[in-house]
Amino acid sequence: MSEKHPEFTLNNGITMPAFGLGVFQSSPEDTRSAVKMAIESGYRLIDTAAAYNNEQQVGEGIRASDIAREDIFVTTKLKPADYGYDAALRAFDTSMQKLGLEVLDLYLLHWPLPMQFADTLASWKAAERLLAEGRTRAIGVCNFRPLHLQQLVEQSETVPALNQVELHPFLVQNDLREANRKLNIVTQAWSPIGGVNRYWESGDDPLVHPAILTLADKYGKTAAQIILRWHLDRGVSVIPKSVNPQRIQENIDVFDFSLTQEEIRAIDALDQNRRGGPDPDARMPGRPHQQ
Ligand SMILES: NC(=O)c1ccc[n+]([C@@H]2O[C@H](COP(=O)([O-])OP(=O)(O)OC[C@H]3O[C@@H](n4cnc5c(N)ncnc54)[C@H](OP(=O)(O)O)[C@@H]3O)[C@@H](O)[C@H]2O)c1
């Protein structure tokens, strides 16, 4: 990862910005302006999904900005309800129509669905075809555990370029990061600033943890900026979501400082190994919680 313009080189040789905007739970009206604002603030990666119902507004936001399409990296995801070879190809076409794009940058399977892995594999084969046809520049997965990765790699031709997983100071995912690293798969954090812990009021919030606030004080940064810097310093890509112009700018303002190894370890130590989101082994299609 180069620090000045942080990017990862994916395992098929293409580059991807390390920092992006997430749009889960961004309403269609807010999504267009958030995407435009983010691009104007320096974001060059946008992460959406068919399940978020805002692909169209992501496309509109990109076109409303004054940055060329080819300078923006766009990710979308196949939802479990569309798993299967033919269904996945059709779902990709629908996503591309909504986004208004000719070529996608990264297409992700949204969940591993271990209880019906044959459908997952069929969807992956469809993704491989889209890659071979040049309709997407890279393909990857979300929420895959090491065993799911192993099964996929053993039964297909393509190692995923990226694995997007729940990862924040209360779920630091060291084993999974190591499994990804060994396969040359980039780890990308969803809910990087612990958003999933705020979906429901009962969750602990890393943004108010005293260890994070102490570092925020030391560096003259916000809690969100400290956590985002922690991810980047550990070699993890981040896609914080915001629809608020000030927070969109705040979140990407993390390239003028870095944490010491001791500070990184202090945040690692906040790990509770507890998910805020669904267990990938239990997640089935059609369930209401469609991140
Ligand atoms: N693959 C998957 O299964 C999966 C699952 C979940 C999420 N994702 C992706 O990951 C992205 C990020 O995850 P997430 O949205 O769950 O959580 P997140 O980015 O960790 O947190 C987002 C929440 O924090 C608030 N926020 C943003 N910046 C803030 C700041 N500087 N200070 C205080 N609050 C702030 C946002 O509200 P405001 O908008 O009001 O600022 C929003 O409520 C999603 O948008 C989506 O693209 C993927």
The ligand as a MOL file (V3000), in Angstrom:
LIG
                    3D

  0  0  0     0  0            999 V3000
M  V30 BEGIN CTAB
M  V30 COUNTS 48 52 0 0 0
M  V30 BEGIN ATOM
M  V30 1 N -20.5730 -6.9880 2.8470 0
M  V30 2 C -21.3940 -6.8510 3.8670 0
M  V30 3 O -22.0350 -7.8190 4.3160 0
M  V30 4 C -21.5480 -5.5000 4.4960 0
M  V30 5 C -22.2500 -5.3800 5.7020 0
M  V30 6 C -22.3920 -4.1150 6.2560 0
M  V30 7 C -21.8300 -3.0170 5.6360 0
M  V30 8 N -21.1550 -3.1640 4.4500 0 CHG=1
M  V30 9 C -20.5420 -2.0050 3.7590 0
M  V30 10 O -19.6750 -1.3470 4.6730 0
M  V30 11 C -20.0410 0.0380 4.7560 0
M  V30 12 C -19.7020 0.6180 6.1040 0
M  V30 13 O -20.3220 -0.1200 7.1530 0
M  V30 14 P -21.5240 0.4550 8.0410 0
M  V30 15 O -22.2950 1.4410 7.2600 0
M  V30 16 O -22.2140 -0.7190 8.5810 0 CHG=-1
M  V30 17 O -20.8040 1.1300 9.2970 0
M  V30 18 P -19.7060 2.2600 9.5390 0
M  V30 19 O -19.1980 2.8150 8.2780 0
M  V30 20 O -18.7290 1.6970 10.5000 0
M  V30 21 O -20.5480 3.3680 10.3280 0
M  V30 22 C -21.5390 4.0950 9.6940 0
M  V30 23 C -22.3670 4.8110 10.7580 0
M  V30 24 O -21.5650 5.7120 11.4980 0
M  V30 25 C -21.9940 7.0650 11.2780 0
M  V30 26 N -20.7700 7.8480 11.0500 0
M  V30 27 C -20.0560 7.9550 9.9160 0
M  V30 28 N -18.9610 8.7020 10.1110 0
M  V30 29 C -18.9800 9.0840 11.4040 0
M  V30 30 C -18.1190 9.8770 12.1920 0
M  V30 31 N -17.0160 10.4180 11.6850 0
M  V30 32 N -18.4570 10.0570 13.4960 0
M  V30 33 C -19.5870 9.5060 14.0200 0
M  V30 34 N -20.4390 8.7430 13.3170 0
M  V30 35 C -20.1380 8.5370 12.0090 0
M  V30 36 C -22.9060 7.0190 10.0810 0
M  V30 37 O -23.9440 7.9680 10.1810 0
M  V30 38 P -24.0780 9.2400 9.1550 0
M  V30 39 O -24.3720 8.6910 7.8000 0
M  V30 40 O -25.2250 10.0060 9.7250 0
M  V30 41 O -22.7830 9.9880 9.2200 0
M  V30 42 C -23.4890 5.6110 10.1780 0
M  V30 43 O -24.5460 5.5900 11.1020 0
M  V30 44 C -21.5460 -0.0100 4.4400 0
M  V30 45 O -22.0770 1.2560 4.1500 0
M  V30 46 C -21.5610 -0.9660 3.2900 0
M  V30 47 O -21.1290 -0.3310 2.1010 0
M  V30 48 C -21.0100 -4.3940 3.8870 0
M  V30 END ATOM
M  V30 BEGIN BOND
M  V30 1 1 1 2
M  V30 2 2 2 3
M  V30 3 1 2 4
M  V30 4 1 4 5
M  V30 5 2 4 48
M  V30 6 2 5 6
M  V30 7 1 6 7
M  V30 8 2 7 8
M  V30 9 1 8 9
M  V30 10 1 8 48
M  V30 11 1 9 10
M  V30 12 1 9 46
M  V30 13 1 10 11
M  V30 14 1 11 12
M  V30 15 1 11 44
M  V30 16 1 12 13
M  V30 17 1 13 14
M  V30 18 2 14 15
M  V30 19 1 14 16
M  V30 20 1 14 17
M  V30 21 1 17 18
M  V30 22 2 18 19
M  V30 23 1 18 20
M  V30 24 1 18 21
M  V30 25 1 21 22
M  V30 26 1 22 23
M  V30 27 1 23 24
M  V30 28 1 23 42
M  V30 29 1 24 25
M  V30 30 1 25 26
M  V30 31 1 25 36
M  V30 32 1 26 27
M  V30 33 1 26 35
M  V30 34 2 27 28
M  V30 35 1 28 29
M  V30 36 1 29 30
M  V30 37 2 29 35
M  V30 38 1 30 31
M  V30 39 2 30 32
M  V30 40 1 32 33
M  V30 41 2 33 34
M  V30 42 1 34 35
M  V30 43 1 36 37
M  V30 44 1 36 42
M  V30 45 1 37 38
M  V30 46 2 38 39
M  V30 47 1 38 40
M  V30 48 1 38 41
M  V30 49 1 42 43
M  V30 50 1 44 45
M  V30 51 1 44 46
M  V30 52 1 46 47
M  V30 END BOND
M  V30 END CTAB
M  END
